[in-house]
Amino acid sequence: MTQVTAAVIERDGQYLIARRAPGQSHAGRWEFPGGKIEPGETAEECLERELAEEFGVRVRAERFLISTTHTYPGGAIELFAYKTTLLSGEFQLRVHDRVAWVSPSEILRYDLLPADIPIARMLQRRVRS
């Protein structure tokens, strides 16, 4: 099972999601940004590397939130989501064609990848409680 990470970045009650660009796997679908954990790398290190590579920003993964699993046609993944802080940089789109800051109440209106839906639901539950 491939292990991947997702950054849950909050700003003013809204959360960052990104849409995969044409030509990428799952093009047009939205996700919490992140990527595959490389051998010898921690989940936190992965998030910091992936967001630098894919968006040109510096982040700090702060706290584990939730893990999910999903089997896509290409194989199964285990996704680890972390509360992540944006430290510096302006977003550059390299493998995504859009980013959006969305409230928990709006997030499921976006065509999220299936592994990311439990993260969105967790955020919605937190707002309600």
Protein Blocks (a to p, Z undefined) as FASTA:
>chain_A
ZZdddddddeehiacdddddehiahihiacdedddddehiafklmmmmmmmmmnopacdd
fbdfbdcddddfkbccdddddddddfbdcdddfkbcbdcdddfklmmmpccdfklmmmmm
mmmmmmmZZ
